[in-house]
Amino acid sequence: MRANKKLGLAHEQIAHLAKLAERERIARDLHDVLGHTLSVVVLKSELAGKLMDRDPVRARHEIGEVEHIARKALGEVREAIRGYRTEGLAAEIARAKKTLDAAGVALDCGTKPPQLAPAEETVLSLIVREAVTNIVRHAQASHCRLEFASNGFGTALTVEDDGRGGVREEGNGLRGMRERVESIGGKLLIDSGEGTRQGTRQGTRLQIEIPPQPVEPS
């Protein structure tokens, strides 16, 4: 009877931890989805307001884009609650370019994404999304660089901007990135210079390193 009672308590604890993990996943996914989407909506709304008098046709186009993005965000929120899946790195990079273009930031991505396991691709896609959102919101940058590298030791992603830097504490976005990377055995390194101080490297550099993922038996 004592053993059965302990087993029952253990099952309850496991169920409780599973619920907490699922809540944390949903919180991270909603942060990634809404943080990025709302940033784009703000950028395009501001652009439409500036164009309203001198280029009404372009302004109407931007407002149409805002409506399209908002409708798509509703679907993404529903997907996040069910279990979020990305469209892949190539689609995320294309989305990043549109977002950065709207903010006046040039994107340089000279290397194509390598072939990855689904878990790796999902993590790196969400990291690209969150990194771009941070650049648009906070960096005051004019240039962003994405670079992928892959070898027998794993996969590396570098995200670098030439903005103001000065990142000293991890907010929800960076914390979510680190949790995602560590969940598949990887690590996240952050190098953020002061940006305005002479002799120091400007901007912020994120280095994500992910070891090879085990192949699931067929």
Helices and strands as residue ranges (DSSP letters): H 2-51, H 56-83, H 89-102, E 106-108, H 118-134, I 135-139, E 143-151, E 154-161, H 172-183, E 187-192, E 204-210
